[in-house]
Amino acid sequence: MDAIVAVCDLYRSELDDCVATLRNRGLLISERSSQVRRLRSRNSRASRVSEQESLSFGESTREISHINTSHRATIEVFLWGAILVFFSHIGSSFGSHVASPLLNVIFDKQGASVFAYMLLPILTNIILRKHKRRGMSDSKTRFMLLTAALMQGITSGYVIDSTYISGEPLGFVTPLAIVMAYLGEVASVYKNRGALFVACATSALIANLGIGMLLNAITKTYELMTFAYVAAGLMTMKLVLKNVHRPGTGHSQQFFLLQSFTLIRALTFLICGYYKGEHVYARLW
């Protein structure tokens, strides 16, 4: 009987040892699996961080590298922007030489300045956003922008009707020259943004200065406005390339181009303008 008890104790002790070994092995496996899971989570977080960094780096280097912009979007922005600037100049001539007596009854110069350079752009921008939200057709949006450009040109022409500068470039030449450079250089420069900007700036400068030389209109104000127009055109190009994947931004960029040119012209008349027959600086009101 004692032998049987001893054998049972031996079996029990061996069974306890086996159970303890299995328990320890299970704990070890569980600890290793948790370590592996933590390591995998760290690696996944590190990979996500590195992926985000690579995306941000790619976004920054894309500014001077390849162009993914639809050619049609760029051409449309600058061609229609040139049309808006042209109609703004037509309106300015009309407001300065024809409609000035009528507008003098409605506005004084200060009120016309506030309307032309503050209220009208703000209202146009609000209407433009409303058109975008409602999904209005391109033809209606373009007609609205054309009307706004004409109204702004008429009122701004009335503001500067008695102010003169020694010379100014034709505003619509710059966007047209940028379009021509874009069409000619976008394939030959291997879609490099830096080279494209240089080509567009060079083309616009040559076109404006060439026309100025032909018309014998090269003056300090002509050169100043030329460089300012080219800078505004390049800023618009940068916006087009940056927001190409956002639908419905073309009209906003056309409006930005128009307002940039209008502001440049107004500041030039304000700073460098003089009354006819007097060599004194003139005010806009």
Secondary structure, DSSP 8 states (H G I E B T S, - for coil): -HHHHHHHHHHHHHHHHHHHHHHHHHHHHHHHHHHHHHHHHHHHHHHHHHHHHHHHHHHHHTTSSB----HHHHHHHHHHHHHHHHHHHHHHHHHHHTSHHHHHHH--HHHHHHIIIIIHHHHHHHHHHHHHHHT--HHHHHHHHHHHHHHHHHHHHHHTTT-B-S----TTHHHHHHHHHHHHHTTTTTTBHHHHHHHHHHHHHHHHHHHHHHTT---HHHHHHHHHHHHHHHHHHHHHHHSTTSTT-HHHHHHHHHHHHHHHHHHHHHHH-B-TT--SB----
